[in-house]
């Protein structure tokens, strides 16, 4: 289950090129609400879609290894939504991986899982249906918390 810091990381990826698309912001906010975010957590995500945030603004210490991998996979998914990953988005993904402390091999597994789900024609989750996407990614990645 994603926590608010995962959504802040996703917002930072969205802001990587200097502009968070309004559809991305609305999608992130709706996904956070669907995950049960409310109160201060939802307010912080709403603020992050209206004012730029960076990877440095994201607190990652409370995330499990599995949450970190899922956050990275979702960030990869989000960066690819428009079909083009800019240099700044790519660099932000690298920074996110570093901030999350994810080894290169797990970064690649997480990115590959996100791209595999994106390329499926049947059963692919909607852009911001992070609940369904998280289930698919966890199925592909296995239990990273146990590794």
N, C-alpha and C positions, 0 to 999 in steps of 0.2 A: 504494500500500500504506500503510495507516494505521500510525502509530507510537503509542507509549504516550500521548503528550501529547494526541492526538486523543481517546483514550478518557477521559482526565482531563477534557477539555472537555465530553464527553458526560455524565460523572458530575456535573460542576458544573451543567449544565442540569437534570439529574435532581434535584439538591438545591435548585434555585431556589425551590421553594415550602416549603423547610424540611424536607422529608421525601423521601428516595429510596425509592420503592416497592421492596420486596424482589424482585419480579419483574423490575424494571428493572435492579437491581443484579446479579442472577443472569444476566440476558441480556447485560449489558455484559461481565461476567467471562467468560462462555462465548464471546462474540464475540471478546474479546481473545485468549483461548487458541486459538481457531480461526485467528486471524491469525498465530499463532506466537509470541505474547508468552510469555515465561517469565522465571524468575529475578526480578531486581529490578524489571523493568518490570511483570510480572504482579503482584508484591507491591504496587507503588505503586497499581495499579488496584484491587486488592482492598482496600487501605486506604481508597481514595477512595469505595468503595461502603459502607464501614462508618462513616466519619467525614466530615462535610461538607467539601467543597472548593468553592472559588469560582473564577470566571474569572481572578481575579488570581493564583491558584496555578498556572495553566497556562502553560508555556513554549512560545512560538510562533515564536521566532526561527529555528529549524531547519527549519520547514515551508516547502515550496515553495508557490507561488501556487495550484497545483492542489490540493494537500493542504489548504490553508486553505479553499478553496471547498467541497471534499468534506466537510470537518469541519463547516462551517457548514450544509451541506445535511443531513447526518446529524443534527445537533443540531435542525434544524427538524423533521425526520421524527420524532425522539424526543419533542420537545415536543408533537407532535400525536397521539402514539400513543393517548392516552386520550380523544381527541375534543375536549378543551378545553385551550386555552392560557391559563393564568392570567396576570394582569398581571406577576407576578414572573418567570414563564417568558419572557414577551415582553421584559421589561427585560433579562433575562439573555442572550437572543439578541442584543439590541442591543449589550450589553457584549462579547459574544463576537465579533461582527462588527467592533467597534472594536479589540479586542485582536488580532484576526487581520489587521487592516489591510485589510479587504475593502471596496472601493468599493460604494456603494449599488446600482449597476446589477448588479454581480456577486452581491451579496446577494440581490437580487430573482430573478435567474436561478437561483441555487442553491435558493432556497426554492420557486420555481415548479417546478423539476425534481423536488424531493422530493414536492411535493403532486401532481404529475402521476403519478408512480410510485405514490403511495398510492391514487389514485383509479382505477387500472386494476384491472379485475376479474380478468383473466387474466394469469398470470405475475408477480403482485405478490410480492416477496420476503417471507419471514416477518419478524416484528417486528425480530428481532435478527440477521438474516442480512445483516450489514453487507458481507460480500464480494460477494454478489449485488446488493445495493443500490448499492454503490460502482460496480460495473460498469455498472448501469443509469444512474446519475447521470453517470458519465464520458461515456457515450454521448450523453446529452442535453446536457451542458455543453460537450463538445468539449475540446480541449487548452488549458486555461487557462494552463498553464506557458509556452506559446508566445506568449501575448498580451502 
